[in-house]
């Protein structure tokens, strides 16, 4: 079974530029999550989708971050404009309701 | 108070040692509990779920105390390959992760 796919794996941008990350969840998984993990910390939930609806985006910095899951399958997370403190790994995960979630390998962002 | 709190470590132990990690959570309405393992520069992966009755998977034992809002993980006979960060995870609406406890098993 194919896992959660993410791209790009690595991205270096200058502050104030924009970046977009893409995620394709495991087939059939209705729930999709985006987490931000800063070095030395645990993953922090940015947004949770159930199909194409948002369940929780309370920790998403909405002035600069946006995410969508238009057809209830793959998802895009965008940052515009980026700040230095956005340097982190952006982890996409998917799962079936109430069960274990599975992570992709992550997209490593460095803002310089 | 953080939703999920863990001692960040690192715990440096010799091979063969027994090591225990603890975790506390603040939301008494939390529904389910997990331990995830994260290797350096890799994504987190499920290690085991945690049940009130306690559960064991080989050298790993997990315990949950709902009254104290406390979760533990015990690793017996530590191996070099156990070196990783262990993340305590609590499910409410979504999954909330602790900061993780780093384990280094040494020769």
Interface residues (C-beta under 8 A of the other chain):
Chain A: X33 X35 X40 X41 X42 X43 X44 X45 X48 X55 X56 X91 X98 X100 X101 X102 X103 X104 X105 X106
Chain B: X4 X8 X32 X34 X42 X43 X44 X45 X46 X49 X87 X91 X93 X94 X95 X96 X97 X98 X99 X100
